[in-house]
Amino acid sequence: MKQWEVVIGIETHAQLSTQSKIFSGSPTAFGAVPNVQANAVDIALPGVLPVLNRAAVECAIRFGLAVDAEIAPRSVFARKNYFYPDLPKGYQISQYELPVVIGGRLAIQVAETEKVVHLTRAHLEEDAGKSLHEELGPQFRGKSGIDLNRAGTPLLEIVSEPDMRSAAEAVAYARALHALVRWIGICDGNMQEGSFRCDANVSVRPRGRTAFGTRREIKNLNSFRFMQQAIDYEVQWQIATLEEGGHIEQATVLFDPLSGETRAMRSKEDAHDYRYFPDPDLLPLVIDQPWIDRVRLQMPVLPAAKRDQLVSDYGLSAYDARILTASLDSARYYEAVVAAAGSANAKLCANWVMVDLAARLNREDYDIGQSPVSAQQLGGLIARIGDGTISNSLAKKVFDALWNGEGESADEIIARQGLQQITDQDALETLIDEVVSANPAMVTEYRAGKEKAFNALIGQAMKATRGKANPQRISELLRRKLTSTS
């Protein structure tokens, strides 16, 4: 493996979050009954003409701005000609020589290393329909059906340069791109529904050689885990083939999750096989600077800028900021928690969002936007930890109650369950006296130098208060007591 270098480029199809298709008024909602969302344009009846969806163009502009790319002032739609049963026109409307987005860059993080992956282009195109096989049911055994609901759905195809050198880098790129298109609101990123699909072009070459090896394209990777497995297998297969004296043929391959292997589907087509030519039914797409400026004003703060903002405004580490900006929803949730808890508790808020809340969301398979505990509720709870009303351990009980809908606020639950910390100095000192008197053996062990005995005494004190005392305050008073009477 050391003498081989892996070269990977990724082509991604992001379904754009528009209400209607790219060249017709048909809806794009997922899950509809087959063929109810396909009109005369989508099924290519004679005489129909496409009309470009302005919202799809603005999605492309947003993406171009987000990756610091050039927005082409003039781009052209082309016909990509091929035959497939779910392609009713016999061609796909796409962009070839003159795409709408040119260049760009995306920073990725692999372990502790940051790398920039350069983009070649991003172009608008329409999706094809879908062939149905097993989904038809037993009465249609041995037959296939065609669902044209997806035909004409707007896509942005994003093409990277072959800058990645491992499956880990490819997955990091796909994750970063997935997060970005969701962050800027142009794609919902639902991989199970096909809204975000990746094709990986993989080749290997002897280390030190500049010429690329022959690539094979792994099609339709719809999960990051499958991408990792597919690329790892493909790399090992290509290296083994070359080391055994074989040669790699350019091909399109599919990944089988059950076997963990890739298998060839067809020889890889080149651009000339599709006979691209400008679509005569569509005028060139012209985007002027005022249009770009209007879209720019609607853009959210981008992830890198938001990370810097969290570090400067709240004193968070770069690591914490990166975790909290994994999605726009996560960043907004965190900032709302801080607004409710107070900026003095910003680090504590970060810990609760990244650890306690994240663990519960993962366990229940929820997205942060589905959290039963609102940002305002969590912020209210953290405020009570910060001002000493409750301990961190008791706060977990309050959090559970909020999660289960047992109260509207932390204050309500704390009051109802009597969870306020004991802060009265005289009461705590009396408690310490009782614990010392009741546990002479532990006191003797501590004075003999056994620190574990001291921790055991703290445990006895906390047990006596049912966890309502501040452990740090208990520790201070207990050590003072044992020192003064030794």
Rosetta blueprint (number, residue, H / E / L):
1 M L
2 K L
3 Q L
4 W E
5 E E
6 V E
7 V E
8 I E
9 G E
10 I E
11 E E
12 T E
13 H E
14 A E
15 Q E
16 L L
17 S L
18 T L
19 Q L
20 S E
21 K L
22 I L
23 F L
24 S L
25 G L
26 S L
27 P E
28 T L
29 A L
30 F L
31 G L
32 A L
33 V L
34 P L
35 N L
36 V L
37 Q L
38 A L
39 N L
40 A L
41 V L
42 D L
43 I L
44 A L
45 L L
46 P L
47 G L
48 V L
49 L L
50 P L
51 V L
52 L L
53 N L
54 R H
55 A H
56 A H
57 V H
58 E H
59 C H
60 A H
61 I H
62 R H
63 F H
64 G H
65 L H
66 A H
67 V L
68 D L
69 A L
70 E E
71 I E
72 A L
73 P L
74 R E
75 S E
76 V L
77 F L
78 A E
79 R E
80 K E
81 N E
82 Y L
83 F L
84 Y L
85 P L
86 D L
87 L L
88 P L
89 K L
90 G L
91 Y E
92 Q E
93 I E
94 S E
95 Q L
96 Y L
97 E L
98 L L
99 P L
100 V L
101 V E
102 I E
103 G L
104 G L
105 R E
106 L E
107 A E
108 I E
109 Q E
110 V E
111 A L
112 E L
113 T E
114 E E
115 K E
116 V E
117 V E
118 H E
119 L E
120 T E
121 R E
122 A E
123 H E
124 L E
125 E E
126 E E
127 D L
128 A L
129 G L
130 K E
131 S E
132 L E
133 H L
134 E H
135 E H
136 L H
137 G L
138 P H
139 Q H
140 F H
141 R L
142 G L
143 K L
144 S L
145 G E
146 I E
147 D E
148 L L
149 N L
150 R L
151 A L
152 G L
153 T L
154 P E
155 L E
156 L E
157 E E
158 I E
159 V E
160 S E
161 E L
162 P L
163 D L
164 M E
165 R L
166 S L
167 A H
168 A H
169 E H
170 A H
171 V H
172 A H
173 Y H
174 A H
175 R H
176 A H
177 L H
178 H H
179 A H
180 L H
181 V H
182 R H
183 W H
184 I L
185 G L
186 I L
187 C L
188 D L
189 G L
190 N L
191 M L
192 Q L
193 E L
194 G L
195 S L
196 F E
197 R E
198 C E
199 D E
200 A E
201 N E
202 V E
203 S E
204 V E
205 R E
206 P E
207 R L
208 G L
209 R L
210 T L
211 A L
212 F L
213 G L
214 T L
215 R L
216 R E
217 E E
218 I E
219 K E
220 N E
221 L E
222 N L
223 S L
224 F H
225 R H
226 F H
227 M H
228 Q H
229 Q H
230 A H
231 I H
232 D H
233 Y H
234 E H
235 V H
236 Q H
237 W H
238 Q H
239 I H
240 A H
241 T H
242 L H
243 E H
244 E L
245 G L
246 G L
247 H L
248 I L
249 E L
250 Q L
251 A E
252 T E
253 V E
254 L E
255 F E
256 D E
257 P L
258 L L
259 S L
260 G L
261 E E
262 T E
263 R E
264 A E
265 M E
266 R E
267 S E
268 K L
269 E L
270 D L
271 A H
272 H H
273 D H
274 Y H
275 R L
276 Y L
277 F E
278 P E
279 D L
280 P L
281 D L
282 L L
283 L L
284 P L
285 L E
286 V E
287 I L
288 D L
289 Q H
290 P H
291 W H
292 I H
293 D H
294 R H
295 V H
296 R H
297 L H
298 Q L
299 M L
300 P L
301 V L
302 L L
303 P H
304 A H
305 A H
306 K H
307 R H
308 D H
309 Q H
310 L H
311 V H
312 S H
313 D H
314 Y H
315 G L
316 L L
317 S L
318 A H
319 Y H
320 D H
321 A H
322 R H
323 I H
324 L H
325 T L
326 A L
327 S L
328 L H
329 D H
330 S H
331 A H
332 R H
333 Y H
334 Y H
335 E H
336 A H
337 V H
338 V H
339 A H
340 A H
341 A H
342 G L
343 S H
344 A H
345 N H
346 A H
347 K H
348 L H
349 C H
350 A H
351 N H
352 W H
353 V H
354 M H
355 V H
356 D H
357 L H
358 A H
359 A H
360 R H
361 L H
362 N H
363 R H
364 E H
365 D L
366 Y L
367 D L
368 I H
369 G H
370 Q H
371 S L
372 P L
373 V L
374 S L
375 A H
376 Q H
377 Q H
378 L H
379 G H
380 G H
381 L H
382 I H
383 A H
384 R H
385 I H
386 G H
387 D L
388 G L
389 T L
390 I L
391 S L
392 N H
393 S H
394 L H
395 A H
396 K H
397 K H
398 V H
399 F H
400 D H
401 A H
402 L H
403 W H
404 N L
405 G L
406 E L
407 G L
408 E L
409 S L
410 A H
411 D H
412 E H
413 I H
414 I H
415 A H
416 R H
417 Q H
418 G L
419 L L
420 Q L
421 Q L
422 I E
423 T L
424 D L
425 Q H
426 D H
427 A H
428 L H
429 E H
430 T H
431 L H
432 I H
433 D H
434 E H
435 V H
436 V H
437 S H
438 A H
439 N L
440 P H
441 A H
442 M H
443 V H
444 T H
445 E H
446 Y H
447 R H
448 A L
449 G L
450 K L
451 E H
452 K H
453 A H
454 F H
455 N H
456 A H
457 L H
458 I H
459 G H
460 Q H
461 A H
462 M H
463 K H
464 A H
465 T L
466 R L
467 G L
468 K L
469 A E
470 N L
471 P H
472 Q H
473 R H
474 I H
475 S H
476 E H
477 L H
478 L H
479 R H
480 R H
481 K H
482 L H
483 T H
484 S H
485 T L
486 S L
